[in-house]
Amino acid sequence: MRNNAVCPITPEQAERRGIAWVIGSFVFCPCHLPITFAAIGLVLSGTALGALFKGHLFLAGAIISIVWLAGTLHGFNLMRRARMDSYVRNDSHLTLK
């Protein structure tokens, strides 16, 4: 059974989503790792997950870096797709965005 409730996004929406992904992944940027560690440590303090986080800082840093890379690449991919879709959806060959 297919779900027909999903609508394709417009190039403008894809561009905005891509920018939001890049800005959102900026929070997990590896150059902010000490600040990110402090914030996560404060949020998770007193929990088992906080103890696990404190015991494996290198693994946590690697995971945070992978999250940053994945978010940034996804954002750039959305922006690239928006540019390509704006050329493909254009009816006239004389006007390009």
N, C-alpha and C positions, 0 to 999 in steps of 0.2 A: 504494500500500500504506500503510495507516494504522498508526501506532504506538500500540498500546493500552496501553503501559506508563506513560503519563503520567496521574497522578492529580490531580484538582482539589484545590487547597489549601483548608483550612478558614479561616473568618474569623480565628481566633486565630493561625494561621500567617501569614496575610496581614498582620495587625497587627504581629507580631514582625518580619517581613521589612521592613515599612515603617519601623519604628523603627530597625532595623539599617542600612537605606539612608540614613536621615537622619543617624545618628551617623557612618556611614562617610563621607558626603559632607562632614561637618564638617571633615575633614582638609584638603579642598580649598577651604575657605571663603576668599573673597578678602581677608578681614581678616587671614588668616594668610599672605598671599602672600610676605612676606620670609622667613618660616621655611620655607615650601614651596620657594621658590627655592633657599635654602641647602641643604636636604635633597636636592633633585633635583641640584643642582650637585655635591654630594659623591658621590652615587651614580654620576653620569654622568661624573665627572672623568676625563680622559685618553682619552675615546672621541670618535668623530666626532659622535655624538648630543649629547654634552656641548658640543662646539664649536658645533653648530647651535643648541642651547638658549641658550648664552651670547650668540650673535650676534643672536638674535631674542627678546629678553625680553618685548617688548610682545605679540607673537604668542603666546608661551608663557603669559603672564598671561591673555590672552583665552581660550585653550584651557582653562586650569585653571578659570577662572570659569565657562565653559560646562559643564565636567564637574561642577562644584559645583551649578550650577543644575539640570542634568538629574538628578543623583542626588537632590537634595532634592525636586524635583517628583515623581520616581518614588516616593520614599518616602511622600510625602503622598498620592499617588494610591493606593498600596497600602493605607494606613490608611483612606482614605475608602471604598475598595471593601470593606474588611473590615467597616466599620460598616453599609454598605448590605446586604451579604450576611447579616449577622447578623439584620437585620430581615426580609429576604426568606425566609430558611430557617426562621424561627420558625413552628412549626405553630399555636400558639395566638395569638390577637389580644390576650390579656390580659397576657401576660408579654413585656416588651421588655427587651433588655439595655441 
